[in-house]
Amino acid sequence: MSLGSRSWSLKRRLATRLLVVLAIAVLGPPIAFLFFSWWTVGSLHHRALQDQAADIVRGLDTRVTPPVLTLPEVLAAAYTRSNDSYFYLVLERDGTVVTASSPLAASLATNATIVPPGEFFLVPRAGGAPWYTYSTNADGYRIVVAQDSSHENVLFDSIVREVAGFTLWLALPLLLVALLVMMHTLNRAFRPIARAAEDARTITPGGQEAQISAHGLPREITPLVKAVNAALARLARAYDVERRFTTDAAHELRTPVAVLMARIDMLPEGPAKESLVLDTARLSRSVSQLLQVARLDAKPLAIDEDIDLARVVRHAVALLGPLAMQDGRRMEMTAPNRPIMVRGNAQAIALAVTNLVENALSHTPAGTPIDVQVTSEPAIYVLDRGQGVPPDERMAIFERFQRSPNTASSGTGLGLAIVAEIAARHHAVASVEARAGGGSIFAIRWINSA
């Protein structure tokens, strides 16, 4: 399947992108602040080490040998109280210690000499965090100052904890509120589209109000709805022309067919007359089906009766009994011994059953049985022993003027279309399936009849 044919949700796409933008807007500044804090802490740390080195250089008297380091009292006390968190070293060119802030500092002289002058470097330390070290030269001496690198991390971790706590307490509720507002806004924005979709679902062939309301729709979607409404209007006009033609043709044909049948009755008995009688009977049935279609299209079907389905079907089958007997058929009906109540139109249901049974009589060999069943689903089944309907034709045969190419019988292809139309107006479904042992099972099943 190509990407262009895949279905995707505009609402989900908008919600996802807005959520990403919102998350960036809310979480971006704290994250940027954390990076800035990390950079600032590092910069301050560099400056502090450089200032310490400058203090050592200012206090170092190289005019005497060995040189003498004199520090301000406050600075000297700070080195003493640091517990070796800070230290300094003054080294000869060969690495000999001239003076150091503590014995531990003096013991690190070898490692400290690897630091290039003017550079910052991490010097490893066994059993602890590495030393963050800076060195510079002054009058032939190497000045090395260092700080336990964990102090920088402590400061940065403190900033992270403060910012993270503030961010969680502020950003998460803000994100939740913004998400709720965003979803509410999207739902309100898409509500007119859902209403337009519902309008489209209620459109039926020949409906008088076959239009989709554009009220409240976004400006970007309105042209599409207007184009669809224009197409629906053209289809409605074409459907109306077809309906008028069907009605007019049926009415115009009734009289000539009646006259033809009367004249055939006046002919002497014989094979020719029998053939003409059969032909005119089929023609009369076609005209009758055209009239049935015209009546279904002309006005809504009144579904306003509580009817006993078994009783209506039994009456329709009884009227068709003589036709079955003419072909030497056995036609039986079975139903529960209680009323099967549905809401509907008794005359229309009887017409649907008549068309199903006549379809079975027309498309099955003479002498084969036809069974009619009413079940408590509720449903109506007509079972025959004909040649069956191929799976790829089972939907098409319920459309108007559609006939199976495998059948040898004549007909207009309207009988099953009338059945499907009546079923749909009763919130039922007409279908056909294969029957075990050969033949077909035609059914009308009610949906959510309760």
N, C-alpha and C positions, 0 to 999 in steps of 0.2 A: 504494500500500500504506500502510495506516495505521501509526502508530508502535506501536500495541498489538500488531500482528501480526508485527512484526519479531523475529527471533531474536537474543538477546543472551547474552553469556557472563558468568555471575555471577563466575566466577574472575577473568576479565580485569577486570571492573569493580572487584572488591575489591582486586586487585593494583594497579590504577592509583591508586585512592584512597589505599591504604596507602602507596604509593610517594610520592605527593604530600605526605601527612602527614609521612612520614619525611624527605623532602627539606626541608620547612619546619622540622622539628625540628632537623635537623643544620645546615642552611645559614642558618636564620633568625637564631640568635644572632650568628654572625660578621657578617652583613649589618647587624643592628641595632647591633653594636659599631662598624662602620665609620661609620654615620650619626651615632652618638653621638660618635665621635672627630672627625668633621668639624665637628659642632656645638661640641665642646669646644675644638678648635683655633681656630675662629673667635672663640669667647668669650675665650680666653686672649689672642688677638691684639688684640681690642678693649681688654682690660684693660691689656695692655702699652703700647698707644698712649696710653691715658688716664693711666697712671703716668708715661710720658715727658713728657706735657704738664704734669702736676702738678709734676714735677721742674723743668721750665723755668720755670713760674710761681713756684716757691719761690726759684729762683736769680736771678730777674729783679728788679733794683732800679730801680723806676720813680720814685724820689725825685730822681734826677738826669736831666738831659737832655743827650744821649740816654741812655736807660736802659742799665744795665750788667748783663750776664748772667754770673753766676759759678756754675759747675757743679762738683760734687765731682770730684776728680781721676779717680776710676775711671770716672765717667760720661763725662767729657770724653774720656778715652782710648778709651772704647768707640765714641764717635762718630767719632773719628779713624781707628780701625782698621776701621771698617765698610765702607770703600770706597764710600760713598754708598748702602749698603744701607739705612741709617737716616739721616734728616736732620731738622733742625728749622729753623724760620724764625720770626723775630719781626718783625711788620709794623706800620707805622703804619696809621691808619684809611684813608688814601688808597692803601695798598698798597706804600708805600715800605719797603724792607728796612732794618730796624734792625740786625739781626745774623742770621747764618746759619751752619750747621755746615760748609758748603763752598760753593765757587763754583757747583757744579751745583745745590745747594739754592737759592741765591739766584736762579739763572736760572729757577727754576720758580715764582717768586713770583706771576706773573700767573695761572697755572693754579691755584695753591693758594688764591687768594682766592675761587674759586667755591665752596669748601666752606663750607656754613652752619655757624655755631658750634654745637658740641655734637653734630655729626653725623659719620658715617663715610662716606667717599666714595672712589671710584676716580678718580684723576687720570691721564689718558692720558700716555704718554711715548713719544717717537719712538725706535725702535730697541730697545725693551726692554719688560719687563712693566710694567703701569701701577703707579702709586704708590697704596698703600692709606693714606688720609690721614684725620687727625682734627684739628679745630681748636677752640679755645676763646678766650674773651676774658679779659683781665686788665688792669685799670686803664686801659682805653682802647686797649690794644694787642691785636693778633691773634696768638695763639700757634698755629703749625701744626707738627705732627709727622707724619712719614710713614715708611713702610717699603716696600721693594720687595715687591710681592705674591707674587713667586715664592718667597719664603721660607716663606710660609704653605703654598704648594703642595708645597714640598719636604718640609716636616714631615708634611703629610697623606699625600703619596705614600710616604714612608717607613713610615708606619703601615699604609697599604694593602698595601705589599709584605710587611711582616712578617705581617699578619693573613692575607693571601691565601695566602702560602706555608704558614703553619701550617694554614689551613683545608684546602688541597689535600692536604697530607700526612696530615691526620687525618680530614677529612670524607669524602674519596673512598673510602679503604679501609673506613671505617665504613659508608658507604652500600652498598658492594659486599657486605660481610658481612651487613648487615641485609637486603639484597635477597635473598641466597641463603637466609637463614633464613626470610624471609617466603614465598618460593616453595616451600621445603620444607614449611613449615607448611600452606600452602594445598593443596599436593598431597596431603599426609596427610589433611587435612580432607575433600577431595573424593574420596579413594580409595573410601570406602564408597558414595558416589553412583555412581561408575563401576561398582562391583561390582553395585549394584542395577540399573543399566542393562543389564549383561550378563545378569543373571537374567531381566530382562524380554525380552531378545532370544531367550533359549532357550525361552520359553513357546510351546507349540504347542497347537492345538485338541485337546482331549481329553487333554492331558497330566495325569499324576497329581500332579505337583508344580507346579501353576500358581500359584506364590506368589513374591513378591519378599521377600528377606530384609531385615529392618529392623535387623539387628545392626550396631552401630557408626555408624548414621546420626545426623546432627545432630537435636537435639530438634525443631527447626522443620520438618524434612522428614518425620519419622516419621508424623504424622497423614495426610499425603498418601499415603505408602506403605501405611498401614493401609486407607485408603479404596480404593486401587487393588486391594489384596488382597481386600477384601470384594467389589468388583465382579467380580474374577476368579473368586471362589468362586461368585457367582451365575451367571456365564456357564458355569462348569464344570457346575453342577447342570442348567442348561438344556440344555447340550450332551449331558449324560449321558441326560437324558430323551429327547432327539431320537434319540440312538444306540440306546437300548433300543427305542424305537418302530420305528425302521428295521429292527432285527434281528427283532423280534417280527413285524412286518408281512411281512417277506420269508419267514420260516419258516412263518407261517400261510397265506401265499398259495401256497406250493410245492405242497402237496397238492391244493387245489382246482384249480389250473392243470393239474396232471398228470391228474387225473380228467377235466377238461374236454377235454383233448387226446385221451384214450383214447376218450371218447364220440364226439368228432368223427370219429375214425378209423372208427367203426362206421357212420357215415352213408354213404348212397349217393353215388357220385361225381357231381359237378356244380358249377356256378358257386358255389352257396351254400357247399358244403363247402370249395372253394378259398379263398373269402373268409374263412371261419372259421379255416382253417388259418393263413393269414397273420396274422390278428388274434391268435390264441393264440400264435403264434411271437413276435410283438412283446411280448405280455404276459409270456411266459416269459423273454424277454431282459430286460425291465424288472425282473422278480423276481430274475433272476441278478445284475443290476447292483446292486440293493439289497443282496443278500448279499455282493457284493464290497466294497461300501462298509462294511458291518457288520464284515467281517473285517479291513479296513484299520484301522478304528477300535478294534477289540477288543484288539489287541496290537501291540507294536512289530514292524516288519518287519525280519527278520534280513538284514543286509547283510554277509554273511560268506563269499561265494564269489568266486573269481576265474573269471570267465566270459568266453567268446568271444562278443562281442556279435553278430557276423555269424551265428554258428551258431544262437543263440537266435532271432534275427529270421527267419532262413531257415526254421526249423522252424514258427514261428507263421504265416508267410505260406503255407507249404505246406498247413497245415490249413484255411486260408481260401480256398484255390484253388477248390474246388467251388462256393462261394457266388458267387464272381466269374463263373465259367463259366455259372451259371444265368442271369445277366443279360447274357450275351454280352460280357463284359469281358475285356480283356487286362490281366493283373497281372504285372509283372516286378519282380525284385529284383536290385540290383547292390551289390557289396561288394568291398573289396580282396582280393587273393589271399593273404591272410595273416590270422592271428587278430587281432581287435581286442579286447584284454583290458580289462575294467573290473571293479571290485569291486562286487558287487551281489547281487541275488536273481533267479535266472534265471526262476522262475515269475512273479514280479511284472513283470519286463520283458516277458515274453511276453504277459501280460495287457494291459499298456499298448499294445503293438503291435497286439494283437487289437482293442482298442477304437478305436485310430486307423484301422485298415483298415475296421472295421465302420462307423465314422462316415463314411468316404469312400464306402462302398457305399450308405449310407442317404441321403446328401445330394448325390449326383451322378447325372446321367442314365444310364440303362442304355446299355451299349455303349461308354461312355467309358473310357479306360485309367486304371489306377492304378499308380503307380511307387513302389516302396519302396527306399530307399537307406540304406546304412550307410557312414559315412565314418570316417577315422582321427582326427577331432577329439578324441574320438569323438562321434558324433551319429547319430540315426536320423531320416530324412525320409520322409514320406508325401505324395506329390504327386498331386493330382487335377485334373480339368477341370470342377469344379462352378461355381456362380455366385460363389464367393468369400465372404469374410467382411468386412463393412465395418470400417474402422479403429477406430471407436468401440465395436465389440462384441468385439474380439479379446482383451481381458482378461476380459470377463464370461463368455464361453462356457466358460472353464475353472473356473467356480464351480459348486457343486452346484445342480441343478434350474434351471439357466439354459440357455435355448435361444434361438437367433437368431430374432427375429420375422419374418425374411425367408424362413425355410425352410418348406417345405410338408410335410416328413416329420414323423412322430410320434416321440416318444421322451420319456424322463424327464429328459434334461439331466444325466445322471450319467456318461456315458461319458468325456467329456473331463475332468470333475472327477477321475475315477479316474486318468486319465493324469497330470494335474498332481500329484496326491498321490504317486503312485509315483515320478515324476521328482524331486519335492522330497526324498523320503526317500533317493534315490540321489545327492543333491547335484547334481541336474541341473535344467534349466529347460524347461518345455513352452511352446511358442509357436506362432503362426500368422502367416503373411505372404502377400501376394498373389503369384501365380505369373505370370510373363510369358506373355502369350497367353491368360490367363484361368484361373481356378481358384485353388487354395490350396496352400500348402506348410506342412504341420504338422511340427513338429520337436521332438525331445528332445535337448538339448545338455548334455553333462557339463561341469561347471565344475571346473577344477583337478584333473583326473583323474589327473595324474601324481603 
